[in-house]
Amino acid sequence: MLEVLELNEDMINVIRAEGKFEGEKNGISLTNASIIMRMIQDQMNLSTIAKYVGLSVPEVEQIIHSVESGQS
C-alpha cells in the first residue's frame, strides 16, 4: 500500500524556498559563465577575471572547461 506524504504549509514553504535558492544559484552560475567567457574573448587574464566575478582562479578555470566542453 502506498503511503501518502502529508505536506503542511511550513514544509511547502521550505521546499519553495529551496527551489528558489537553487534557481537563483543556477542563474548566477550561468551569468558568471557568460561574463567569464566574454572576458576570455577580450583576452583578460584569469586572476583579473576571478577578482571581478568573485571566484578563485581554479573555479574560473573549471567554468571555462565546462563551457568549452559543452557542460554549462
N, C-alpha and C positions, 0 to 999 in steps of 0.2 A: 504494500500500500504506500502511496506517495504521501510524504508529509508536506503540508503547506506551510511555508515560511511566512509568519505574520510580521509585517513591517509596520512599525509605528512611525509617527511623524518625525520624531527625532532621528531615527535610523535613516529615513528617506532624506532628511536634510544633510546628514553626514555623507551619504552616498552622492548626493548632488554636489556638495562642496568638493569632494574628492574628484569627481568628474570635471568640475570647473577648473580645479587646480591643474589636473593633468592636461586639459585642453590649453590652458594658458601657458603651461610649461612647454608644450609641443609648439605652440605658436611662437614663443620666444626662441626656441631652438631653430625653427625654420627661418625666422628673421635673422638670427645671428649667422646662420649658414649663408644666407643670401648676401649679407653685408660682408662677411669674410671673403666670399668668392669675388665680389666686386673689388675689394681691397687687393686681393691677389692679382686680379687683372690689371690693376693700377700699379703693380709691382711694389707694393708696400712690404716691408719685412715682417716676419712673424711676431717678433716681440712688440712691434708697434700695433699690429692688429690685435694681439692679445690684450694689450693695455686698453685699447678703445672699446673692445667688446666685453671686457671684464672677465676674461678667461685666462688660463695658463697657456703657455706655448704648446705643451703636449695636447691640451684639449682642442686648440685651434688646428693642430696637425691632424687630430682624429676626425674633426669635422671635414676638413679638406679631403682626407682619404675617403670618408663616407660619401661625400658628394661626387667625387671623381669615380668612385666605383658604383655609383647609382643607388646607394643605400640611404639617401637623405631621409 
